[in-house]
Amino acid sequence: FNDASQQQQERAEDRARTAQDQASRASSDEERIKAQATADAWREIAEQLSRDNEQLKQQLEETIRLSQVYARKRIDSEAEQSKVQGRVQSLKPPED
């Protein structure tokens, strides 16, 4: 997940740099404005990807943490049940 999201962000940044280079080499104002707008758009996409990826990372970390807490509670609960069952089975029935 991390690698794929990082690659997406890097591709957007590369496209922004390429468009910025085109803007600086443009032979007319029209070409420069168009290339600059493209660079700005790719930069914005890269920034949004970065924010989205950070948010997803935080959500994933929280989900992992919560699942670990749940798993620990479940394991502890099952361990307690086993202890109780062991005690119950060790009791002798009352004699009449």
PEQUIRA-V246726 format. One record per helix or strand of 3 or more residues. SS is the DSSP state (H for helix, E for strand). FROM is the first residue (numbers start at 1). TO is the last residue. If there is no record, write none. Layout:
SS|FROM|TO  SS|FROM|TO
//
This chain:
H|2|25  H|29|90
//
